[in-house]
Amino acid sequence: MLMQCDTSVINGTLEDDHFMYLSNSLNESRPSPTAIQATDVINNIVIPVIFTLGIFGNLVSLAVFCQKNQNTAADHVEHSATVGLITLAASDLLFCLVGFPAVFLGLHGGGQTTLVGFYYTVYRSAFANVFLFTSTWLIVLISAERFIGVCFPFPARSIIRVPRTLTAHALVFVVSLVVNLPLFFKWKIREIPCYNACFCYVREPSWLLRHKHFEKVHIMLWFSFGTFIPLFVLVFCNACILRAIYRGRRATAATNNAHEAQALQRITWTLLSIVFCYLLLVCPSTLLHFFSITKLTKLGMYTQVAVVVTNLMQAIKFSCNFLLYCAIHRRFRQALALRLACLGINIWSPSGISSNRSPKRTLQLVQLENGKAKLTSNPPDMI
């Protein structure tokens, strides 16, 4: 309940019930003071810092990939993969933007909050689940494209097209909104007159929560299409990709162009790293919540610890793709360094931008003017 008197707003305890951000009401015994202190540190300091880095990283990834996608020399398979990474970065960015304000709006700590904070608490779950669902299926679509490209390289060149990729991504967003629509109507807010000309805002269960069968059906549908089916597809597609790579059946079989072959290999390893992080960091959170609400397992006093840890892991996943690109791909680092150099930020010397390129090619990419780098041609392909 939220009570408002003129401009003073006091927030009561609100249950934060997410699919992804697990509710502390799952606890079956009171946690220790050490666990409470650790939970406060993670919720109020660590997770906001991670979301801040995620917002910055996803914005940078969007800028680099959008510039990359303007390179008309790239193959349409590369363009489709880049479009997928752009859409994934946008979805991850929105997820970070939804989770970031929690500590500033009084969601953690039970202190004072504002009317905006009250509404944010009510609807954060729905918005976050939309982007969680969207990011999951975007990774599935990118995996499916790579599965076709690696295991069936010749048909892939006629199957994988940018318009088809864009249509599939738009469909993912629409389906995500439809699947998560009941979460926006899960609660209703009533304004109740209080004492001394004050009024209170109360969050009450809507008719959706009063129909337990509807809630159970929606939960099972959400976890089926938001967790288990994507998990099965990801495991299958990426197992086939790894098997094909192990056997030497790479996408390079469809082309004699060494540059294009290297680009396709970079796409494949980028996808594998993204999928690995998703399986490692996101799946434990959704599976824990599924087992908790279906009463299939009881963690007792360790529930809150598991909730905090899995929430932290999930925040890392939606914030770490930029670091993956920087760590795995030299071309991504090169393109990022060239753009920073245009802003006067030199993180390494232009002569060291590419150790295996000829000096002639390097001079085509960078021209020094008054000690600053200037782009003279399109930067190298990253992905």
NORBELZI-V764004 format. One record per backbone hydrogen bond with DSSP energy under -0.5 kcal/mol. NH is the residue of the N-H (numbers start at 0). CO is the residue of the C=O. Records with the same first field share a line. If there is no record, write none. Layout:
NH=CO  CO
//
This chain:
1=200
2=9
3=198
4=7
7=4
8=6
9=2
11=0  9
16=14
17=15  20
21=19
25=22
26=23
27=299
35=31
36=32
37=33
38=34
39=35
40=36
41=37
42=38
43=39
44=40
45=40
46=41
48=44
49=45
50=46
51=47
52=48
53=49
54=50
55=51
56=52
57=53
58=54
59=55
60=56
61=57
62=58
63=59
64=60
65=61
66=62
67=63
68=64
69=65  66
70=67
71=69
73=70
78=74
79=75
80=76
81=77
82=78
83=79
84=80
85=81
86=82
87=83
88=84
89=85
90=86
91=87
92=88
93=89
94=90
95=91
96=92
97=93
98=94
99=95
100=96
101=98
102=99
103=100
104=100
105=102
106=101
107=101
112=8
117=113
118=114
119=115
120=116
121=117
122=118
123=119
126=122
127=123
128=124
129=125
130=126
131=127
132=128
133=129
134=130
135=131
136=132
137=133
138=134
139=135
140=136
141=137
142=138
143=139
144=140
145=141
146=142
147=143
148=144
149=145
150=146
151=147
155=151
156=152  153
157=154
158=154
159=155
160=158
164=160
165=161
166=162
167=163
168=164
169=165
170=166
171=167
172=168
173=169
174=170
175=171
176=172
177=173
178=174
179=175
180=176  177
182=179
183=179  180
184=180  181
185=182
187=203
189=187  201
191=189  199
193=197
197=194
198=3
199=191
200=1
201=189  199
203=187  201
205=185
208=205
209=205
210=206
211=209
214=210
215=211
216=212
217=213
218=214
219=215
220=216
221=217
222=218
223=219
224=220
225=221
226=222
227=222
228=223
230=226
231=227
232=228
233=229
234=230
235=231
236=232
237=233
238=234
239=235
240=236
241=237
242=238
243=239
244=240
245=241
246=242
247=244
248=243
249=247
252=249
253=250
254=251
257=255
260=256
261=257
262=258
263=259
264=260
265=261
266=262
267=263
268=264
269=265
270=266
271=267
272=268
273=269
274=270
275=271
276=272
277=273
278=274
279=275
280=276
281=277
282=277
284=281
285=281
286=282
287=283
288=284
289=285
290=286
291=287
292=288
293=289
294=291
295=290
296=290
301=298
302=299
305=301
306=302
307=303
308=304
309=305
310=306
311=307
312=308
313=309
314=310
315=311
316=312
317=313
318=315
319=315  316
323=319
324=320
325=321
326=322
327=323
328=324
329=327
332=328
333=329
334=330
335=331
336=332
337=333
338=334
339=335
340=336
341=337
342=338  339
343=340
344=339
345=343
346=344
351=348
352=349
356=353
361=357
362=358
363=359
364=360
365=361
366=373
368=371
371=368
372=340
373=366
375=364
376=364
//
